[in-house]
Amino acid sequence: MVSLRPAQPADLTALRELETACFGREAWGEQALRGEFDGVPETRYVLVAEDAGAVVGYASLLAIDTTADVQRIAVRPDCQRHGIGRGLLDVLVCEARDRGCVEALLEVRDDNAGAIAMYETFGFVVIARRRGYYGGQADALVLRLALGSTPG
């Protein structure tokens, strides 16, 4: 049974392993991962998915003013296509709304059909393309989800 919880700095080793397994050459290093914790809870939210005590996924959100940016969603390759990424994204979208954000943005490789399909089921739409963004190997698609308007 997979459970979600806020990430802790003690999870850094597991997050680094996920980064390498999921993103290869584009994996974030330890310094970038530590940076995700720097703004918690003011501007950042980091979440992990656990199964039988092992971290099998994580996600991070940067929320400033009325815009949320989904920084990362990573699920261990052998655990993909089981709804873990969807669960992580659902919590991030709820967190963005709770923080008063009116939009959520993210970037995804244009060749990651599974992730794109998942994002589209949430209502994300492509608003831009960044050619050659991933080391010239793939373009980045910028997606946006309208979250509603701020009160008053």
C-alpha positions as CSV (number, residue, x, y, z in Angstrom):
1,M,0.0,0.0,0.0
2,V,1.5,3.3,-1.1
3,S,1.2,6.3,1.3
4,L,2.1,9.9,0.8
5,R,3.9,12.1,3.4
6,P,5.9,15.4,3.5
7,A,9.5,14.8,2.6
8,Q,12.2,15.3,5.2
9,P,15.9,16.1,4.7
10,A,16.6,12.5,5.8
11,D,15.0,11.4,2.5
12,L,17.8,13.0,0.4
13,T,19.6,9.8,-0.4
14,A,16.4,8.2,-1.6
15,L,15.5,11.2,-3.7
16,R,18.9,11.2,-5.3
17,E,18.5,7.6,-6.2
18,L,15.1,8.3,-7.7
19,E,16.5,11.2,-9.7
20,T,19.2,9.0,-11.2
21,A,16.8,6.1,-12.0
22,C,14.2,8.4,-13.5
23,F,16.2,11.2,-15.2
24,G,19.7,9.9,-16.0
25,R,21.8,12.7,-17.3
26,E,19.2,15.3,-16.4
27,A,19.0,14.1,-12.8
28,W,19.3,16.8,-10.1
29,G,22.3,16.6,-7.9
30,E,22.3,16.7,-4.1
31,Q,22.7,20.5,-4.0
32,A,19.6,21.0,-6.1
33,L,17.6,18.5,-4.0
34,R,18.7,20.2,-0.8
35,G,17.5,23.5,-2.4
36,E,14.0,22.0,-2.6
37,F,13.9,22.0,1.2
38,D,15.2,25.6,1.6
39,G,11.8,27.2,1.1
40,V,9.6,24.7,3.0
41,P,7.0,25.7,4.0
42,E,7.0,29.3,2.8
43,T,7.3,28.7,-1.0
44,R,8.0,25.0,-1.4
45,Y,6.3,21.7,-0.7
46,V,8.0,18.4,-1.1
47,L,6.2,15.1,-0.9
48,V,7.3,11.4,-1.0
49,A,5.4,8.3,-1.8
50,E,6.4,5.2,0.2
51,D,5.6,1.5,-0.2
52,A,6.6,-0.9,2.5
53,G,8.9,1.8,4.0
54,A,10.7,2.4,0.8
55,V,10.5,5.8,-1.0
56,V,9.2,5.0,-4.5
57,G,8.3,8.5,-5.7
58,Y,8.5,12.1,-4.9
59,A,7.2,15.5,-6.1
60,S,8.0,19.1,-5.4
61,L,6.1,22.3,-5.8
62,L,7.3,25.9,-5.9
63,A,4.4,28.4,-5.1
64,I,5.1,32.1,-5.4
65,D,2.3,34.7,-5.4
66,T,-0.5,33.2,-7.6
67,T,1.6,30.8,-9.7
68,A,2.6,27.3,-8.7
69,D,5.4,25.5,-10.5
70,V,5.5,21.7,-10.4
71,Q,9.2,21.3,-10.1
72,R,9.5,17.6,-10.2
73,I,7.6,14.3,-10.2
74,A,9.6,11.1,-10.1
75,V,8.4,7.6,-9.7
76,R,10.7,4.6,-9.5
77,P,10.6,3.0,-13.0
78,D,9.4,-0.4,-11.7
79,C,6.5,1.4,-9.9
80,Q,5.3,3.5,-12.8
81,R,1.8,3.1,-14.3
82,H,0.3,2.3,-10.9
83,G,-1.2,5.7,-10.0
84,I,1.6,6.9,-7.8
85,G,2.5,9.9,-10.1
86,R,-1.2,10.8,-10.3
87,G,-1.5,10.7,-6.5
88,L,1.5,12.9,-6.1
89,L,0.2,15.4,-8.7
90,D,-3.2,15.5,-7.1
91,V,-1.7,16.5,-3.8
92,L,0.5,19.2,-5.4
93,V,-2.5,20.7,-7.2
94,C,-4.5,20.7,-4.0
95,E,-1.6,22.4,-2.2
96,A,-1.3,25.0,-4.9
97,R,-5.0,25.8,-4.6
98,D,-4.7,25.9,-0.8
99,R,-1.9,28.5,-1.2
100,G,-4.2,30.7,-3.3
101,C,-2.5,30.0,-6.7
102,V,-4.6,30.6,-9.8
103,E,-2.4,28.6,-12.1
104,A,0.0,25.7,-12.1
105,L,2.8,25.3,-14.6
106,L,5.2,22.4,-15.4
107,E,7.6,21.3,-18.0
108,V,7.8,17.8,-19.5
109,R,9.8,16.2,-22.2
110,D,7.8,16.1,-25.4
111,D,8.6,12.4,-25.8
112,N,7.2,11.4,-22.4
113,A,3.8,10.3,-23.7
114,G,2.7,8.7,-20.4
115,A,3.3,11.8,-18.3
116,I,1.7,14.1,-20.9
117,A,-1.4,12.0,-21.0
118,M,-1.6,12.1,-17.2
119,Y,-1.2,15.8,-17.1
120,E,-3.9,16.3,-19.7
121,T,-6.4,14.2,-17.6
122,F,-5.9,16.9,-14.9
123,G,-6.7,19.6,-17.4
124,F,-3.1,20.8,-18.2
125,V,-2.7,22.3,-21.7
126,V,0.4,23.0,-23.7
127,I,1.2,26.7,-23.8
128,A,4.7,26.6,-25.2
129,R,7.5,24.5,-26.6
130,R,11.2,24.9,-25.7
131,R,13.2,23.5,-28.6
132,G,16.2,21.3,-27.7
133,Y,15.7,22.0,-24.0
134,Y,16.9,18.6,-22.9
135,G,20.4,18.6,-24.2
136,G,19.3,18.8,-27.7
137,Q,17.7,15.4,-27.4
138,A,14.1,16.5,-26.8
139,D,12.0,19.6,-26.6
140,A,10.3,20.7,-23.4
141,L,6.6,21.3,-23.4
142,V,5.3,23.9,-21.0
143,L,1.9,23.0,-19.6
144,R,-0.6,25.2,-17.7
145,L,-3.5,24.3,-15.5
146,A,-6.0,27.0,-14.5
147,L,-6.8,26.7,-10.8
148,G,-9.4,29.4,-10.5
149,S,-9.3,33.0,-9.4
150,T,-8.2,34.4,-6.1
151,P,-11.0,35.7,-3.7
152,G,-11.9,39.3,-3.5
